[in-house]
Amino acid sequence: MRRIYDIAIIGAGPVGSYAAYQLADKGFSVALFDSKKQIGKDVVCSGVIGKKAFQKFDLPAESILNRISVAHLISPFNQRLEYAPGESFAYVVDRSQFDRGLLQQAMKTGVEVRLGRKIDKLSRHERFWELCSGQNRYRAKYVVLCTGVNSDLHRQAGLPRAARFLYGSQIELPGVRPRNTIEIYMGRAFAPGSFGWVIPAGDALRIGVIVSRKGQIWLKKMLARLKYPAPGIENAMQMKPIVYGPIARSAGDRIIALGEAAGQVKTTTGGGIHYGLLSSEIAVERIEKSVDGNADLRDYDVTWRSALASEHDIGFRVRAIAAKVGDQEMEKLFTFVKKHRFWVDLLVPRIDFDFHSNFIYFCIKSFSSFLKILS
């Protein structure tokens, strides 16, 4: 039987590794577990991370493939609206290198990393949690679940599982696009109520969609629109369910869920890295206070929900509205904005890559009458 760690973190993705680094840096003994033997391999992700996140959390700069300074929003019938603020606002990363960089940072602070160890059982004892991986057993005073979309351990932890999901499908293909430009495609023919993307990633393009169901079918439709060859292409497609909205409760008796395991994901785009890293700082602070006897872990649940409440709400609202908007209505909206350029001057200052509520609330208020829908 191993010694009792202060904290055990299950899941060595970006959020788990970053939380482990922060806790070890504060002097706690931390064990970090992951079922994978190689971190960052076969990750399904667009790999676009906001510049502000890189600056705030000091993320691995060596993982950057492209710096994005232009975004094209493309209508169902190929009208374009351009966002070009004059400087980079996001980076495209190599997720393998990105994830490994954060893991190495954790290891340098003394985190004990155990890869290829799937934790398949959790049990609560008076002074500690026991974690079982096959015949191996570990003990920790606190446990942090960073298991992403996998909520198999939630029930054993006394926490609810995620209730709703979106589905992201992506393929990486050779191709040439401006290295500083991402393209966002809208249209019911391939992304009903949602969107697709084309993102430059080094010498390749990441092409994907995020939808409520049948992601690979819709991705194939998008590839057809972009005139990519279809034969055999299905074998290269990847699909990932994405937690859509917070779980009902993310804190229990000396145990919390963090990152996508808690639903700390953008309900607009499905991106989870920034919100997970932000919530990890809240988690670390609350765990530290709980150890000192000055706080209840339920404070963690309240604090991160308050920080992200408006962002989650706007995603739910805008997706409900988008589900009602047809391609013809969307086309009219594009035409209206392009014709009345003063709207651009009103919209652009409200754009924030990671926090969308201010921009989208303004759009809903301004354009709902035009589209003949009520928000």
N, C-alpha and C positions, 0 to 999 in steps of 0.2 A: 504494500500500500504506500502510495506517495505521500509526501508531506502535504499539509493543508496550504494551498495558495490563498492569497488574499482575494484574487479575482481570476476566474476562468472565463475566457471569451471563446465562443463557438462560432467559427467562421472567420477566415483570414482574407476576406475581400478588402477593398479599400477602407470601408468604415470600421471593420473589426480591427484591422492592423493599426489604423490611426488611433482608435480608442485604446488599444493595448499600449501603444507608444506613449500616449498622454498619461495613462495610469502608472506605467513603470517609471516615467520621468518624475512622478510625484513620490516615488519610493515604495510603491506597492509591489508585491511579488505577483507576477502575472503569467499565466499559461494561455497560449493561443493555439486552438485546435482547428484543423480543417481536414475534411475527408479526402481532398485532392492531394496528390503527391507533388504536383507542380502548380503553383499559384499563377493565375492569370491566363491559363491555357483554355482555349475554346470559349472565351467569354463572348456572349452575344450583347453587343452594345454599340451605339453609334460612335462613342468615344469623344463626344463634344462636351467640353467642360468650360464653364465661364472663366474669363480672365480674372475676375474678382475672387473666385474660389482659389485659383492658383496663388494669388497674392495673400489672401487671408490665411490659408492653411499651409503655405510653403510646400506646395506639391512638387513631385519630381519633374523638374524641367527637362531632363534628358528623355522623357517619354513623349515630348511634343513632336508631332509629325508636320502639322500645318498650323499657321496662325490665321484666324478668320477675321476679316474686316468688312466683308460684304455679305448680305443675305438677300436672295431673290425669292419673293413670294409669288407663286405662279398659279394663275386661275385655271379653272377647268378647260378654258379655251385658249390658254397660253398667253394671256396678258401677264405682264410682270410689274410688280412693285418692288423697288430697290430700297434697302436699308444700308447705308454706307456712312457711318459716323466719322470716318476719317482716321480711325485707329482700330487696332485689333480688339475685339470684344469676347472672343472665345478661342480655345485651342482644340485641335483634334489630336488625340493621343493614341499611342500604341498601348492597349490595355495590358498586355503582358508585362511590358516594361514599367508601366504605371503601377500596377499592383505589386510587382516585385520590389519596386523602389520603396513603397510604403511599408512592406514587410521587412525589408532590410533596416529601415529606420527604427522599427519596433525592436528588432533583434539587437541593434546597437545600444538600446537603453536597458537591455537585460531581460527582455521578454523571452520566456521559454517557448519555442515554437515546435509544435508536434504535427507534422503533415502526414497525410495518409492515415489519420486516426478519425474515423467517423464516430461521433458520440451518438449512441443509439438508445441510451437510457439515462434519465435524470431521476434522482430521488432526494427528498428533503430530509435532513436529520436535524437534531436540535442545534448544533453548532456549525453545520456546514451542509453544502450540497455534495452529493456523490455523483460523479460522471463516469459512465461505463462505455468503453470502446472494446467490444469483444471481451477478452479476458482481462483487459487492463482497466484499472480503476483509479480515479483521481478525485481529490477533494478540494473544495474551494469555499470560502466564506460567502462570496458573491459570484453570480453567474450573469453574463451578458450574452444574449442570443443575437448573433449577427448572421443568421442563416439565410438571408435573402428571401426568396419566394418560398423556400422550403419551410413549412411550419409543422413538421412532424413532431418536434419537441415541445411545441406550445402547450399541448394538453398536459404533458407531464410537469410542465412548469407552472400550471395553473393559470395559463393565459389563453385568451380566445385566438382562434385562427383567423386569417384574412378571409373576407367574405366575397370580395369582388376582384376581378382581374381584367386587364387589357392584355392584348397579345401583340408583341413586336416581332416582326419578321424582317430579316436582313440578309443580304448577299454581298460579298466583296468581289468585284470584278476588275479586270484591267480597264483603264479608261483615262481620258484626259479631260480635265476641267480646270478653270482658273484655280490655282492652289489656295487662294484666299477667300473663296466664295462657296457658300452652301446654298442649296436650292430646296425650297419647301413647296411641294406640290399639293394642290387641293382639287378634289373632284370625287363625286360619288361613284364614278366608274371603277375606282381602285381603292379608295379610302373613305367609305361612307361615314360622314360625321367626324372625320379626322383628317390625317395628312400623311404624305409620304416625303421622303428626303433623298437627296443625292449629296454626298459629302466627300470631298477629296481627302484621301488618307495616304500620304506619300505618293507612290506611283499607281495607286488603285483608287477605286470609287466604292464607297459604302452606299448601297441603295436599299431603302427599307420603307416599311409602313408600320403604323401602330393603329390597331383597330380593335373592336370589341369581340370579334370572333373570326375564325378561318383566316388567320394572318397569311399563311403561305399562298392561299388561293388569291388573295388580294394583291400580294406582292407579285405574283405571276402576271396579273393584269397590268400592274404598273410597269413591269419590265417590257410588256408588249407595247405599251404606250410610248416608252422610250426607245423602242425598236431594238431591244437586245434579243439575241437568238434564244429560242425556247428549248431546243432539243437537249435533254440531259441537264438542264440548268437547275431543275428541282433538287437534285442531289447536293447542290452546293448551298441551298437555302438553309438558314438557321432560324429557329423560332424560340421565343422566350415568353412565358407568362409574366406579367408585371402587376404587382399588387396595386389595386386602384382604391385608394383611400385608407385612412388610419384603421388599425384594428381597434376593437372596442375598449381594450385596456392593455397597456404595455408595461405595467409594473406590478410585481408581486412581492412575496416575502424574500428579500435579498436577491431578487432576480428581475431583469428587465429585458425587453426586446428593443433592438436598436436598428436603424437603417430600414431597409425594405421589410425586414421581419416585423417592424412596427407600423409599416405603411407610410414611412417618411419619404414619400416619392411625389414628384410633381404630377398632379392629376391632369395637367395640361399636356405635357410632353412625355411623361413616363420616366424622366430622368431622376436618378436618386442619389447621386454622389454628393452634390452640394448639401442637400437637406440632411443626408445622413451624417456628414462631417459636422455640420452645424449642431445637430442633435447630440452628437457624441460629446461635444464640449459641455452641453447641459448635463448629459449622463455622468461624465467624469466629475463634475462639480457636485452633483447630488450624491454620488457614491462616496466621495470624500467626506461630505458632511454627515452622511449616514454612519460611516465608520466612526466618526468623532461623536456620534450621538446627537447631532444638532439638526437632523432632518429625517423625514420619512421619504422613502423612495417614491411614494405616490406623488411627491412634489415634482419629480421628473416628468411624470405623465401629464400633469397640469401645465408645466412650463413649456415643453416642446409643442404641445397642442396649441397653446396660446400664440406661440411664435409663428406657427404655420397655418393657423385656422383660415385666414382670408385667402391664402394661396390654394389650399385644398378646396375651399368653397367655390372659388372662381373656376377651377377646373371642372367641377361637377356642373356648374351652370353653363359654361361655354360649350361643353359637350352635348348637353341637353338641347341647347339652341342649335348647334351645328347639325344635329340629327334631323332638324326640321327644315334646314335651308337647302334648297335645290341648287343645281348647277347654274340655272338661268338667273336666279336671285344673286348668287355669288358673283356671277359675271357682271351683273348690273352694279353691284357694290364696287368692284374693281374699277369699272368705267367711271363711276361717280368720283371715287377718290383721285383717279388720274386726271380727271377733268377739273376738279376743284382742288388745286394744289395746296390751298391754305390748310386743308385737313392734315397734310403731311407735317406742316409746321406745328400743328397741335398734337399730333400723335407721337412724333419722334422723341420729344423730351420725356415721354412717359415710358419708353421702352427700357426694360431691365432684363437681361438675359436670364436671370435666376428667379426673379420675383415679378410675376406677371399680373398681379391683381390690379394694380393702379391702371395699367395700360388697357386691360381687357374690360374692366368696369367702365372706363371712359368710352370704349368702343360700343359696348352694349347700350349704354345710355344714349349715345349719339346716333347709332344706326338702327336701333330696334324698330323705330317707326318706318324707316326707309325699307326695311326688310319685311315689314308687316308682321312682326312677331313680338310677343311680350317676353321680357326677361323674367 
